[in-house]
Every structure is written in C-alpha cells, then in structure tokens.
Amino acid sequence: MHHQAPTEASDVRRLPLVEELHGHAVADPYRWLEDAASPETLRWQEIQDQLWLNHTAGLSSRFRLRTGVKNLSAVGSTSAPVWRGDRVFVLRQEATREHPVLFVDDVALLDPQQLDPTGSTTLDSWQPSPDGSLLACQLSSGGTEQASMSVLDVATGEVVDGPIDGCRYSPVAWLPDGKSFYYVRFRQVRRHHLGSADDDQVLPGEASYGLELSADGRWLTISAVRGAANDLWLADLSKGEPPAVIQQGVDAITLMSVGPDGRMYVVTTRDAPTGRICVGDPEAPLVWHDFVPADPEAPLSSLAILDKVVLVGRTRRALGEIVVHDLVTGRRLGEVELPGAGSVGSLTSRPEGGHEAWFSYTDSITPAAIMRYDAGTARTTRWSDPPGAVEGLEAETQQLEYSSADGTVLRMLVIAKPGAGPRPTILYGYGGFGQSLTPTYSAFALAWVEAGGVFVTANLRGGGEGGDAWHRAGTLAGKQKVFDDYIAAAEFLIAGGWTSADQLALCGESNGGLLVGAALTQRPELFAAAVCSAPLLDMVRYELSGLGPSWVPEFGSASDPVAFENLLSYSPYHRVVPGVKYPAVLFTVFGGDTRVDPLHARKMCAALQHATAGQGPILFRLEQDSGHGARSAGKGISLAADMLAFLATETGLSS
C-alpha cells in the first residue's frame, strides 16, 4: 500500500466561515475553492496535480490494466440504422479511432477527428432530412456540450447552412420538403428556413423541449419539461394554426406522436407509474383511450409502430424485453426473441412504418450488436456486429436479490471469474433521475474482472428500473433511501463472502458521485477505497453552479427550510469529520464540465485531506479539456486505467 506523505495538501487555508441558514450554523471552510481561476485555487490545483503524478508512479498495475481496458475496448460500436428513403445512416466507432464516424450507405459522411485533429470535438446529435439529402448535425468542443448546429449536403459533405449556436441537445423535426425544420435554440422552440438568418418563434417560453413530426409532415407534437411538470402541445401544420395545449402542468411523463397509420399515440405515466400506451385521433387530441395497459412489474422503454404490429420495449427486473402487439386491437401476440438476458436499446423503424425494426442488444460480456426483427416472419436476426471482436472472456454473471434497511427488495448484477472466497470488489451505483442500470458491456468492468476482481452493479431506488414510483421513492425527502440501498448492497457482499471491508471499493459518477460521497461519509468503515467522478457533494450550494437549478425536482431546493434540512442531513461535504478513518479516495473531474462544476470535488477533497485519520491517500485527478459526457477513446481508456489501478492498489488486487 502506498501512503501519502504529509504535504502542503493538508495545510490548506480554512476559512472561519459559518453561515446561519434556516436556523443551522453551516461551516464552509473551503468556499474560496469555488473560484477556479483565483491564484490560490490554481496553486491548490498544482499541488493536487503533483500529488496525483507522484502517486501514479507507484501504481504498479496501471500499465497492465490500461492494456486490458484497451483490448476490451477494441470492439468499437455501431448504432441502429436510421432510414430515410433508400438511404441508411449509421454511427460506427472503429476500434482504432478516437470518435465514432457517421456513415451513409457505408460511405463516411462526418468524422469529428477530421474536423478537429486534436480530438476534442464531439458529434452530439444528428438528424437527416426526410429524403436523406441533408443532415442537421450538432458539434461541440472541449467537452462543454455547448453545441452549434450546421446543415450538410449528404452527397458532397459541404456545409449548406449554419453554424447556429445555442443548440445544446436540440431535437430537430424536418418538414417533408427538406427546406425548413423545427428545433430548439436557447431553450425556445423555433422554425428555421435554410439560408435565412431569421427564425420564426413557435413557443417563447424556456424549457427542455422535445419535438415529434408525423411522417406526412402534418402533425407537430411539442413536449416540455419544467421541473416536475410535463406540458404538451399539438399543431396541425396543414392549417397553419399555432400549437394547441393538450396538457399543462401535469406531474407525469407524457409523450405523444402521430404514427404512420394516422393515429395519435400517447405514452404516459399518468395514473400508471410504469407507463401505459393510449391511442386517439389527432383531430380530437384531448380524448385518448388505453391501447396497451401498464405492466406494474416492467416500465416502458420504447415503442415502434409497424404496418401490422406495434413493438413495445420494457425493462423487467433490470433486463430488457420486447413484446409484439396487434396494431388494431393492442392484443398481445408474443415476444421478440432476444439473444440472452441483457439490455435492449431503442427500437427504430422506417418513418413510414414497414415490417422491420432494429435494436441494439448487449449484456455484461457481449458487446452491443444490432438485431433486426421481421414482423412478417416473426424472426430476429443479427443485422450488424460491432467492428471489433474480443475473445476468451471467462466471466460469469449472476443477478442476486438483497434487502435494504426498510425491507425493500433490490437487485444487483455480479460479474466475476469462477472462484470462491472474498476478492477485491468494485460496487458501482447511480440511483437517480429515473436512469436504469441494465446489463451492458463495459471494458472498465471487464478489465477489473479479468484481473481477478469482482464487479457489482447495484440497482437502487431513484433509478428507473421499477418505473416512475421507484424513481420518486429515491428523490427529495427519500434520497437517503438510495444511500441506504447502496450501503445494504455493500453489507450483503461482505456477509455473503464475496468481499471484505478492506477489499471493497465504491465507484460512481455525477449523481453516482454524490452516492459515493454519502456512503463513504456515513459508513467509512465499510470501504477501503472510492472513486468519485464528476460528483455533486455540496448539497447546500449545488443550485448555484452547472445545471444545478434544473435538478431541484430531484433533490429539493436549499431555499426551502424543509428541503434544506434534508439536503444538509446527507450533504457529503458537510458530513466530513476530523479524525475519522476515511477510505482512500480518488476524485476525477473535467475542466470542460458544464453540468457538474468541479468545485464540488475540490471542496470535498480539501475537507477529506484535512480530516482523515485513515492511511489511504485522498487524490484529485483533473482532465482539463474534457467534459461530463462524450470524450475521445484514448482519454476514456486512460481514465479507466487510472481509476482501476488506484482501486487495485487500495483493495489489494494483485498486480
């Protein structure tokens, strides 16, 4: 084990700053670290950079784990096809390339690496026009996710319009003539005419919008999320009328579109936390009736409308399934055959319907391949394999049930080589925002397993595995239940002989970084080490930076006295107590992160370096030109190897 020599890191300035908030005295000794550009923060960062560099020199397994991650990453990836007429668009990441390349009919159309040889530009989103002759694409650089939109001529690759800034993750709904599209700019819905400098404003209010246009170009559906509320509008473009309100301020997730058959399809969690499918007539859009009722055991994940059947994707006990229903009656006809027990990606079909659908399938040891389902023959076949192959993985996976402190039954997925006895184990979790953790091929996880470790993914409340009610159970005043679920998973693994407290490591990113911070401050004795990536840790001030304000429906606002009590009760930064033996912690953060400001990790790192009585190091790894989301393959492999090598050293995974 490598121990940290006392350095300047533990003598960092502590402010005597204590604020009176809702009747609580709240100390914030490292408030000055919120300013990334101050000379004092930059000096602190230099010390941390040096500490991390010194530490990496002693990580004996780093090179071997990097090779493992690199080899396991060599499968690359390929997306489900997007059809426009006879043209087919596919995103492919070759094993040797830093970024995925967008292909049309097997010809490379857009390669971010060619646009920017430094590798820091990413293709965030793309949408071909109805006849496939044009492509609206969104590019951002340095990990900021602050995208600009351009329109390319698919035949020549030339830019014919744009760039237009302010298009972060904007949906694009092309009109059938390919001369204009609806999109979202600076969080407002607009219509853009190619070649024109002026847009028409469609809806002035700012929100997170979704757009759907029927294949015939007549019906435009607009959805908006504002806090917990979900609003819907429908516009009949053939009449040129403004969008009509269908639903406003309803606390349920509702999506609506008009299918190729002319029917209005509504997917909603209203009165159905796992989601039900309704149908109606767009001419009378306020009336709809159940078509496929909710399955309380299995939340909806996707939907494809074909000529004679409707395919419904669901997640049951964190595993994917696709059910076939009759187009007319909604009656269940059977299931789509899948290669195994794993995850099913979004269903895609031709805009005009047809008899085929495509989806990705993956599980813990199978890289994602694209499958094709033919409704005519009711058969599933492999449509395309990932570009690379990986041989000879010995890993076994099993889904286990465990109980949380309040008796709630939860599941975890354990990946390990055959064998017995306690082993170094990574416990990965997220538990928030309705995100489901389903089996997925991960070079990070498999490199650890190949080296002899156990990798566990815990399904926690706050996720989407059990639908909307399951998500809500882990939000606001229920957030502590998520941490209880995670701690229960750790205790279950130790009690079951999978691992021991000095071999167990925590790992999580973003909201999962909050999870890791909460677990290690509430039960430090249970863990040997933790990787806390792009985390939220100061829950008293989280609303003041990044995308913080948009997370109030999930966590609550510190301006509300009741929510404040709850936030303070688990806020990891405020739970750090001097003299406690904390596990070894590696914070990994990204300078271009516009979602979670690295200030959270800086403040927590300083607090732990000051407080810990443990032998393990508290370290901080900053990657300057990366963000919260996509990054180049090379950077991703280095990051994974560094995390794994740190955890291997601290949990005794033999090198």
WOLINLIN-V81925 format. One record per pair of residues at least 12 apart in sequence whose C-alpha atoms are under 8 Angstrom apart, sorted by the first residue. I is the first residue (numbers start at 1). J is the second residue. D is the distance in Angstrom with one decimal. If there is no record, write none. Layout:
# WOLINLIN-V81925
i->{I:I}
j->{J:J}
d->{D:D}
This chain:
# WOLINLIN-V81925
i->{1:1:1:2:2:2:2:2:3:3:3:4:4:4:8:9:9:9:9:9:9:10:10:10:11:12:12:12:13:14:14:15:15:15:15:16:16:17:22:22:26:27:30:30:30:31:33:33:33:34:34:34:34:35:36:48:48:48:49:49:49:51:52:52:52:56:59:59:59:60:60:60:61:61:61:61:62:62:62:62:63:65:65:65:65:65:65:66:66:66:66:66:68:68:68:69:69:69:69:69:69:69:70:70:71:72:72:72:72:73:73:73:73:74:74:74:74:74:74:75:75:75:75:75:75:75:75:76:76:76:76:76:76:76:77:77:77:77:77:77:77:77:77:78:78:78:78:78:78:78:78:78:78:78:79:79:79:79:80:80:80:80:80:81:81:82:82:82:83:83:83:84:84:84:84:84:84:84:85:85:85:87:87:87:88:88:89:89:89:89:90:90:90:91:92:93:94:94:95:95:97:98:98:98:98:98:99:99:99:99:99:99:99:99:100:104:109:109:110:119:120:120:120:120:120:120:120:121:121:121:121:121:122:122:122:122:122:122:123:123:123:123:124:124:124:124:124:124:124:125:125:125:125:125:126:127:129:129:129:129:130:130:130:130:130:131:131:132:133:133:133:134:134:134:134:134:135:135:135:135:136:136:136:136:136:137:137:137:137:138:138:138:138:142:142:142:142:143:143:143:143:143:143:143:143:143:144:144:144:144:144:144:145:145:145:145:145:146:146:146:146:147:147:147:147:147:148:148:148:148:148:148:149:149:149:149:149:150:150:150:151:160:161:161:165:166:166:167:167:167:168:168:170:170:170:171:171:171:171:171:172:172:173:173:173:174:175:175:176:176:176:179:179:180:180:180:181:182:183:184:186:187:187:187:187:187:188:188:188:188:188:188:188:188:189:189:189:189:189:190:190:202:207:207:207:208:208:208:209:209:209:209:210:210:210:211:212:212:213:213:214:214:214:214:215:215:215:215:216:217:218:218:218:219:219:219:219:219:219:220:220:220:220:220:221:221:221:221:221:222:223:223:223:227:227:227:227:228:228:228:229:229:229:229:229:230:230:230:230:230:230:230:230:231:231:231:231:231:231:232:232:232:232:232:232:232:233:233:233:234:234:246:246:251:252:252:252:253:253:253:254:254:254:254:254:255:255:258:259:260:260:260:260:261:262:262:263:263:263:263:264:264:264:264:264:265:265:265:265:266:266:266:266:269:272:272:273:273:273:273:273:274:274:274:274:274:274:274:274:274:274:274:275:275:275:275:275:275:276:276:276:276:276:276:276:277:277:277:277:277:278:278:278:278:279:291:291:292:292:297:297:297:298:298:298:298:298:298:298:299:299:299:299:299:299:299:300:300:300:300:300:301:301:301:301:302:302:302:303:303:304:304:304:304:305:305:305:306:306:306:306:306:306:306:307:307:307:307:308:308:308:308:309:309:309:309:309:309:310:310:310:310:310:311:311:311:312:312:313:313:313:315:316:316:317:317:317:318:318:318:318:318:318:319:319:319:319:319:320:320:320:320:320:321:321:321:321:321:322:322:323:323:324:336:336:336:336:337:337:338:338:339:340:341:342:342:342:342:342:342:342:343:343:343:343:343:343:344:344:344:344:345:345:345:346:346:347:355:355:355:356:356:356:356:357:357:357:358:358:358:358:359:359:362:362:362:363:363:363:364:364:364:364:364:364:365:365:365:365:365:365:366:366:367:367:367:368:368:368:368:369:369:369:369:369:370:370:370:370:371:371:393:394:394:394:395:395:395:395:395:395:395:396:396:396:396:397:397:397:397:398:398:398:399:399:399:399:400:400:400:402:402:402:403:403:403:404:404:404:404:405:405:405:410:410:410:411:411:411:412:412:412:412:412:413:413:413:413:414:414:414:414:415:415:415:415:416:416:416:416:416:417:417:417:417:417:420:421:421:421:422:422:422:422:422:422:423:423:423:423:423:423:423:423:424:424:424:424:424:424:424:424:424:424:424:424:425:425:425:425:425:425:425:425:425:425:426:426:426:426:426:426:426:426:427:427:427:427:427:427:427:427:427:428:428:428:428:428:428:428:429:429:429:429:429:429:429:429:429:430:430:430:430:430:430:430:430:430:431:431:431:431:431:431:431:431:431:431:432:432:432:432:432:432:432:432:432:432:433:433:433:433:433:434:434:434:434:434:434:434:434:435:435:435:435:436:436:436:436:437:437:437:437:437:444:444:444:448:451:451:452:453:454:458:458:460:460:460:461:461:461:461:461:462:462:462:462:475:475:475:476:476:476:476:476:476:477:477:477:479:480:482:483:483:483:486:486:487:487:490:490:491:501:501:501:501:502:502:502:502:503:503:503:503:503:504:504:504:504:504:505:505:505:505:505:505:505:506:506:506:506:507:507:507:507:508:508:508:509:509:509:509:510:510:510:510:510:511:511:512:512:512:513:513:513:513:513:513:513:514:514:514:514:514:516:516:516:517:517:517:517:518:518:518:520:520:521:521:521:521:522:524:524:524:524:525:525:525:527:528:528:528:528:529:529:529:529:529:529:529:530:530:530:530:530:531:531:531:531:531:531:532:532:532:532:533:533:533:534:534:534:534:534:534:534:534:534:535:535:535:535:535:536:536:536:537:537:537:537:537:537:538:538:538:538:538:538:539:539:539:539:539:539:540:540:540:540:540:541:543:545:545:546:546:546:546:546:547:547:547:548:548:555:572:573:573:573:576:576:576:577:577:578:578:578:578:579:579:579:580:580:580:580:581:581:581:581:582:582:582:582:582:583:583:584:584:584:584:584:584:585:585:585:585:586:586:586:586:586:586:587:587:587:587:587:587:588:588:588:588:589:589:589:589:589:590:590:590:590:590:590:590:591:591:591:591:591:591:592:592:592:592:592:593:593:593:594:594:595:596:602:605:605:605:616}
j->{649:650:652:55:58:616:617:649:615:616:617:615:616:617:47:44:47:48:606:609:610:606:609:610:610:44:606:610:30:29:30:28:29:30:31:28:29:29:561:564:574:574:603:606:607:603:599:602:603:599:600:602:603:599:599:619:620:621:620:621:622:619:619:620:621:642:645:646:649:645:649:655:645:648:649:655:641:642:644:645:641:447:448:451:641:644:645:637:638:640:641:642:443:447:450:443:444:446:447:637:640:641:443:637:390:390:443:446:447:95:442:443:637:94:95:96:388:389:390:94:95:367:386:387:388:389:390:92:93:94:95:386:387:388:92:93:94:100:367:368:369:386:387:90:91:92:93:368:369:370:384:385:386:387:91:92:360:370:348:358:359:360:370:348:358:348:349:350:349:350:351:128:129:130:131:132:350:351:130:131:132:104:105:132:104:105:102:103:104:105:102:103:104:103:387:387:387:388:387:388:633:113:119:632:633:634:111:112:113:119:122:631:632:633:112:154:154:157:157:632:141:142:143:625:626:631:632:139:140:141:142:143:139:140:141:143:630:631:137:138:139:140:137:138:139:140:145:147:169:137:138:139:169:170:138:172:174:175:176:178:174:175:176:177:178:176:178:154:153:154:155:151:152:153:154:178:151:152:153:154:149:150:151:152:172:149:150:151:152:150:167:168:169:592:625:626:627:592:593:625:626:627:628:629:630:631:592:593:594:626:627:628:168:169:594:627:629:165:166:167:168:165:166:167:168:169:163:164:165:166:167:168:162:163:164:165:167:162:163:164:163:195:194:195:185:185:186:184:185:186:185:186:183:184:185:183:184:209:210:211:184:211:211:212:213:213:213:217:215:216:217:193:194:192:193:194:193:211:211:209:206:205:206:207:208:209:201:202:203:204:205:206:207:209:201:202:203:204:209:202:203:242:224:225:226:224:225:226:222:223:224:225:222:223:224:223:256:257:257:258:257:258:259:260:259:260:351:352:260:237:236:237:238:234:235:236:237:258:282:234:235:236:237:257:233:234:235:256:257:234:254:255:256:550:551:552:553:251:252:553:248:249:250:251:252:247:248:249:250:251:252:253:254:245:246:247:248:249:250:245:246:247:248:254:255:256:245:246:247:246:285:285:286:270:268:269:270:268:269:270:266:267:268:269:270:267:268:282:305:305:351:352:353:307:281:282:279:280:281:282:279:280:281:282:285:277:278:279:280:278:279:280:288:468:294:296:296:299:467:468:469:294:295:296:297:298:299:300:466:467:468:469:293:294:295:299:300:467:290:291:292:293:294:295:300:290:291:292:293:294:290:291:292:293:291:329:330:330:331:316:317:466:314:315:316:317:465:466:467:314:315:316:464:465:466:467:312:313:314:315:467:313:314:315:346:314:346:347:346:347:347:348:349:357:327:349:353:327:349:353:354:355:356:357:327:353:354:355:326:327:328:355:324:325:326:327:328:375:324:325:326:327:330:323:324:325:324:325:344:346:347:465:465:466:411:465:466:436:437:438:439:459:465:341:342:343:438:439:341:342:343:344:438:335:336:338:343:344:335:336:335:336:336:373:378:379:380:379:380:361:380:361:363:363:361:362:363:364:438:439:440:361:362:363:438:439:440:359:360:361:362:359:360:361:359:360:359:374:375:376:372:373:374:375:372:373:374:370:371:372:373:371:372:439:440:441:439:440:441:397:415:439:440:441:442:393:395:440:441:442:446:440:441:386:440:441:385:386:440:441:382:383:384:385:386:382:383:384:385:383:384:450:417:418:450:415:416:417:418:446:449:450:415:416:417:418:413:414:415:416:413:414:415:411:412:413:414:412:413:414:488:489:492:485:488:489:484:485:488:489:484:485:488:459:460:485:458:459:460:456:457:458:459:489:439:456:457:458:454:455:456:457:449:454:455:456:449:452:453:454:455:449:450:452:453:454:498:497:498:499:494:497:498:499:500:503:452:453:454:498:499:500:503:653:452:453:454:499:500:503:504:505:648:651:652:653:453:454:455:456:498:499:503:504:505:651:453:454:455:456:504:505:506:507:455:456:457:458:490:504:505:506:507:455:456:457:458:506:507:508:457:458:459:460:486:507:508:512:515:459:460:463:508:509:511:512:513:515:459:460:461:462:463:474:482:511:512:515:461:462:463:464:471:474:475:511:512:554:462:463:464:471:554:462:463:464:465:467:468:470:471:462:463:464:465:459:463:464:465:457:458:459:463:465:640:641:644:644:653:654:653:653:498:486:489:482:485:486:473:474:481:482:485:474:475:479:482:553:554:555:553:554:555:556:563:566:555:563:566:555:570:515:515:518:519:515:519:519:523:504:526:526:525:526:527:528:526:527:528:651:527:528:650:651:652:526:527:528:529:651:527:528:529:530:531:647:651:527:529:530:531:530:531:532:533:531:532:533:532:533:534:535:533:534:535:536:596:535:536:532:533:535:531:532:533:534:535:536:537:532:535:536:537:572:530:531:532:532:537:572:573:570:571:572:582:583:572:575:576:582:575:580:581:582:583:581:582:583:583:583:584:650:651:583:584:585:616:647:650:651:583:584:585:586:647:585:586:587:588:643:647:585:586:587:588:587:588:589:587:588:589:590:596:597:598:601:628:589:596:598:600:601:596:600:601:571:572:573:600:601:604:571:572:573:574:600:604:558:567:568:571:572:573:558:564:567:568:571:558:557:596:597:593:594:595:596:597:594:595:596:595:596:567:604:603:604:607:607:608:611:611:612:610:611:612:613:611:612:613:611:612:613:614:612:613:614:615:608:612:613:614:616:614:616:614:615:616:617:618:650:616:617:618:619:618:619:620:621:643:646:601:605:618:619:620:621:620:621:622:623:601:620:621:622:623:622:623:624:625:626:627:628:622:623:624:625:626:627:624:625:626:627:628:626:627:628:627:628:628:628:620:618:619:620:650}
d->{6.3:6.4:7.9:7.9:7.3:7.6:7.9:7.8:6.1:6.0:6.2:7.6:7.1:5.3:7.4:7.7:6.7:7.3:7.5:6.8:7.9:7.4:5.4:4.9:7.2:7.9:7.3:7.8:7.7:4.7:6.0:7.3:4.3:6.4:7.6:7.8:6.0:5.7:5.8:7.7:8.0:7.7:5.6:7.3:7.6:7.3:6.5:6.5:6.1:5.0:7.8:7.8:7.5:7.6:7.3:6.9:5.9:7.6:7.1:6.8:7.5:7.0:6.1:6.5:6.5:7.8:6.0:6.7:6.7:7.6:7.9:6.6:5.5:7.4:7.8:5.1:6.0:6.3:7.6:4.8:7.7:6.5:7.6:7.7:5.5:7.0:6.7:6.7:6.7:7.5:4.6:7.8:7.9:5.2:7.8:5.3:6.0:7.8:5.4:6.2:7.2:6.7:7.7:6.2:7.5:6.4:5.0:7.4:7.1:7.0:8.0:5.4:7.9:7.8:4.4:7.2:5.8:7.0:7.4:7.6:5.7:7.0:6.0:5.9:3.8:5.1:6.4:7.5:5.0:5.0:4.5:5.9:5.7:5.8:5.7:5.0:6.9:8.0:7.9:6.8:7.9:4.9:6.4:7.0:5.7:4.3:6.2:7.7:7.3:7.5:7.8:7.6:5.7:7.4:5.2:6.5:7.4:7.1:7.0:6.1:5.9:6.4:5.9:7.3:7.1:7.2:7.7:7.5:7.6:5.6:7.4:7.4:7.6:5.8:5.5:5.0:7.3:7.5:7.6:5.8:6.8:6.7:6.1:6.2:5.7:5.4:7.1:5.7:4.5:6.6:5.9:5.3:6.5:6.1:7.9:7.5:5.8:7.3:6.9:6.1:7.2:7.2:6.9:4.9:4.6:6.3:7.5:6.6:6.7:7.8:7.5:8.0:5.7:6.5:7.8:8.0:7.0:6.3:7.7:6.2:5.3:5.0:7.0:7.2:7.4:7.2:7.0:6.7:5.6:4.1:6.4:7.6:5.7:5.6:6.1:7.7:7.0:7.2:7.3:6.0:4.7:6.8:7.7:5.5:5.6:6.9:7.4:7.3:6.9:5.8:5.2:7.4:6.6:7.9:6.2:6.5:5.7:7.8:7.7:5.6:6.8:7.4:5.7:7.6:6.5:7.8:7.5:7.3:6.3:5.3:6.9:6.6:5.6:4.9:5.2:7.5:5.4:5.1:6.6:6.4:6.6:5.7:4.4:6.5:7.7:5.5:5.5:6.3:7.7:6.6:7.3:7.9:7.7:5.9:4.9:5.3:6.6:5.2:6.4:6.5:4.4:3.6:6.6:6.7:6.9:6.8:5.1:5.8:5.7:7.5:5.5:7.7:6.4:8.0:7.3:7.5:7.6:8.0:6.8:7.1:5.3:6.5:6.4:5.3:4.9:7.3:5.7:5.2:4.2:6.2:5.6:7.4:6.3:5.1:5.0:6.4:6.3:4.5:4.6:6.5:7.8:7.8:6.3:6.0:7.6:5.3:5.1:6.4:5.0:6.5:7.7:7.9:6.1:5.1:7.0:5.7:6.5:7.7:6.1:6.0:7.5:6.9:6.3:6.3:5.9:7.6:7.9:5.7:7.8:6.9:5.6:6.1:5.7:5.4:4.3:5.7:6.8:7.7:7.5:7.1:7.7:7.9:4.9:5.5:6.3:7.2:7.8:7.9:6.3:5.8:6.2:5.2:6.9:7.8:6.5:5.4:5.2:7.0:7.4:5.0:7.0:7.6:5.9:6.1:5.8:5.5:5.3:7.0:6.8:5.5:4.4:6.6:5.7:4.9:6.3:6.5:7.8:6.1:7.2:7.5:6.9:5.3:6.3:6.9:7.4:6.0:5.8:6.2:7.7:7.5:5.8:5.1:5.7:6.9:5.8:5.0:6.1:6.7:7.9:5.8:5.1:6.7:7.0:7.9:5.8:4.6:6.5:6.5:6.2:6.4:7.9:6.8:7.9:6.9:7.9:7.2:5.5:5.6:7.6:5.8:7.6:4.8:5.2:4.6:6.8:7.6:6.6:5.8:5.5:6.2:6.2:6.0:6.8:7.9:7.6:5.2:4.4:5.9:6.8:6.1:5.3:5.0:6.5:7.8:7.8:7.9:4.5:5.2:7.1:6.8:7.9:7.0:6.2:7.8:7.0:5.5:5.2:5.6:5.4:7.0:6.9:5.6:4.2:6.5:7.4:5.2:6.3:7.1:6.8:7.6:7.1:5.4:5.9:7.8:7.9:7.9:6.7:6.1:5.6:6.8:5.5:4.9:5.4:5.4:7.6:7.0:5.9:4.7:6.6:5.0:6.0:8.0:7.8:7.1:6.1:7.9:7.6:7.8:5.6:4.6:5.5:6.1:6.6:5.9:7.6:6.4:4.1:6.2:7.0:4.3:5.9:7.7:7.9:5.4:7.7:6.0:5.6:7.5:7.3:7.9:6.1:4.9:4.3:7.8:7.5:6.1:5.6:5.0:6.3:7.5:4.3:4.7:6.7:8.0:5.9:7.3:5.3:5.7:7.7:6.3:7.7:6.9:5.8:5.2:4.5:7.2:7.8:6.6:7.2:5.6:5.6:7.1:7.7:7.1:6.2:4.9:7.3:6.0:4.4:6.6:7.8:5.2:5.0:6.7:7.4:7.0:5.7:6.3:7.9:6.4:6.0:6.5:6.5:7.3:7.8:7.6:6.3:7.8:7.3:4.6:5.4:5.6:7.2:7.8:7.6:5.5:5.3:5.9:6.6:5.2:7.7:7.5:6.5:5.6:4.7:4.4:8.0:7.4:6.0:5.1:6.2:5.5:7.8:5.8:4.8:6.3:6.5:7.6:7.6:7.7:7.5:6.7:7.5:8.0:7.7:6.8:7.6:7.2:7.0:5.2:7.7:7.9:5.5:6.2:5.3:5.7:6.2:7.2:7.2:5.9:4.7:5.1:7.9:7.6:7.5:7.6:7.9:6.9:5.8:5.4:4.3:6.0:6.8:7.4:7.4:7.6:7.0:7.3:6.1:7.8:7.3:7.6:7.7:6.9:7.0:5.7:4.3:7.4:7.1:5.3:7.3:5.7:5.4:6.0:5.9:5.7:6.7:6.6:5.7:4.8:6.9:5.5:4.8:6.4:5.9:7.3:4.9:5.9:5.2:6.3:6.9:5.6:4.7:6.1:5.8:5.3:6.8:6.7:5.6:4.6:6.3:5.4:6.7:7.1:5.6:6.3:4.8:4.7:5.7:7.2:7.6:5.2:4.8:4.6:7.0:7.5:7.3:7.6:5.5:7.9:7.7:7.8:5.8:7.1:7.7:5.2:7.6:6.7:7.9:7.1:7.3:7.8:6.1:4.8:5.7:6.2:5.4:5.1:6.4:5.0:7.0:7.6:5.9:7.7:7.8:6.3:5.3:4.5:7.0:8.0:7.0:7.6:5.7:5.5:5.9:6.7:6.8:5.5:4.5:6.6:5.8:5.4:6.8:6.6:5.6:4.5:6.3:5.4:6.4:7.4:7.7:6.9:6.8:7.8:6.9:8.0:6.5:5.0:5.3:7.7:6.4:7.1:6.7:6.5:6.8:7.8:6.4:5.6:7.9:6.6:5.6:4.3:5.7:7.8:7.6:5.6:5.2:6.5:7.0:5.9:4.6:6.7:7.0:5.9:5.2:6.3:5.6:7.6:6.7:4.8:6.6:6.5:7.3:6.8:7.9:7.7:7.6:6.1:6.3:7.4:8.0:5.3:4.6:3.9:6.1:8.0:7.7:6.0:6.6:6.2:4.9:7.4:6.6:7.9:7.9:5.1:6.3:6.2:7.8:4.5:5.9:7.7:7.6:5.5:6.7:5.8:5.6:4.6:5.8:7.3:7.8:6.3:6.2:5.0:6.1:7.8:7.7:6.4:5.0:6.1:6.2:4.8:5.8:6.6:6.4:4.9:6.1:7.1:7.3:7.4:6.1:5.0:6.1:7.6:6.0:4.8:6.3:6.2:4.9:5.8:5.9:5.4:6.9:7.3:7.2:6.9:5.8:6.0:7.4:7.9:7.3:7.3:6.3:7.4:6.2:4.1:7.9:6.8:7.1:5.0:5.6:4.5:4.7:7.3:6.1:7.5:6.9:7.7:7.4:4.1:4.8:7.9:6.8:6.9:7.3:6.6:7.9:7.8:6.3:6.2:7.6:6.8:6.8:5.9:4.2:3.9:7.7:7.5:7.0:8.0:4.9:7.8:4.7:4.9:7.6:7.7:5.2:4.5:5.1:7.5:7.9:6.4:7.5:7.3:5.9:7.8:7.8:6.9:7.7:8.0:7.2:6.8:7.9:7.0:6.9:5.9:5.9:6.8:6.3:5.0:7.1:5.4:7.2:3.9:6.1:7.6:6.5:8.0:5.2:5.9:7.4:5.8:4.6:5.4:7.2:7.8:7.9:7.1:6.2:7.4:7.2:7.7:6.2:6.7:6.2:7.9:7.4:6.5:7.7:7.9:7.4:7.8:7.2:4.9:5.1:6.2:7.7:6.2:4.8:6.2:7.3:6.0:7.7:4.3:6.7:7.5:5.2:5.6:6.9:6.5:5.8:5.8:4.7:5.2:7.8:6.8:7.1:7.2:6.4:4.5:6.2:5.7:4.8:6.2:7.9:6.7:5.7:6.2:6.1:4.3:5.6:5.9:6.2:4.9:4.4:6.2:7.1:6.4:6.3:7.8:7.9:7.1:8.0:4.8:5.5:6.5:4.1:6.2:7.7:7.9:5.5:5.0:5.6:7.4:7.1:7.7:6.2:7.1:6.7:5.3:8.0:6.3:7.0:5.2:7.1:7.1:6.2:6.1:6.3:7.5:7.8:8.0:6.9:5.3:6.2:7.4:7.3:7.6:5.9:4.9:6.4:6.5:6.2:4.7:4.5:5.7:7.8:6.4:6.1:7.0:6.8:6.2:4.8:6.4:7.3:5.8:4.9:6.0:7.4:6.8:7.7:7.2:6.2:4.9:6.4:5.7:4.7:6.0:7.6:6.2:4.9:7.0:6.3:7.7:6.6:7.3:7.0:7.9:6.8:7.7:6.6:6.3:6.7:5.8:7.5:6.2:5.4:5.6:5.3:6.9:6.9:5.8:6.6:5.3:7.2:5.9:7.9:7.9:5.8:6.8:5.0:7.7:7.9:5.8:7.1:6.5:6.3:7.1:7.4:7.5:7.3:6.3:8.0:5.3:4.6:5.1:5.4:7.1:4.9:6.8:7.6:7.6:7.5:7.7:7.3:5.3:7.2:6.7:6.7:7.0:6.1:7.9:7.2:3.9:6.1:7.5:5.8:5.7:4.9:6.9:5.5:5.3:7.0:5.5:4.5:3.9:7.6:7.8:5.6:6.8:5.3:7.7:6.5:6.1:7.6:7.6:4.2:5.0:5.6:7.1:7.6:6.5:4.8:6.2:6.0:4.8:5.8:7.2:7.6:7.6:6.4:7.3:8.0:6.2:4.7:6.0:6.1:4.8:6.0:7.8:7.3:7.8:6.3:5.0:6.3:5.8:4.8:5.7:7.0:5.3:5.3:6.8:6.9:6.1:4.3:5.8:6.1:6.5:6.6:5.6:5.1:4.4:7.4:6.9:4.0:4.9:7.0:7.1:6.5:7.4:7.8:6.7:7.2:7.1:7.4}
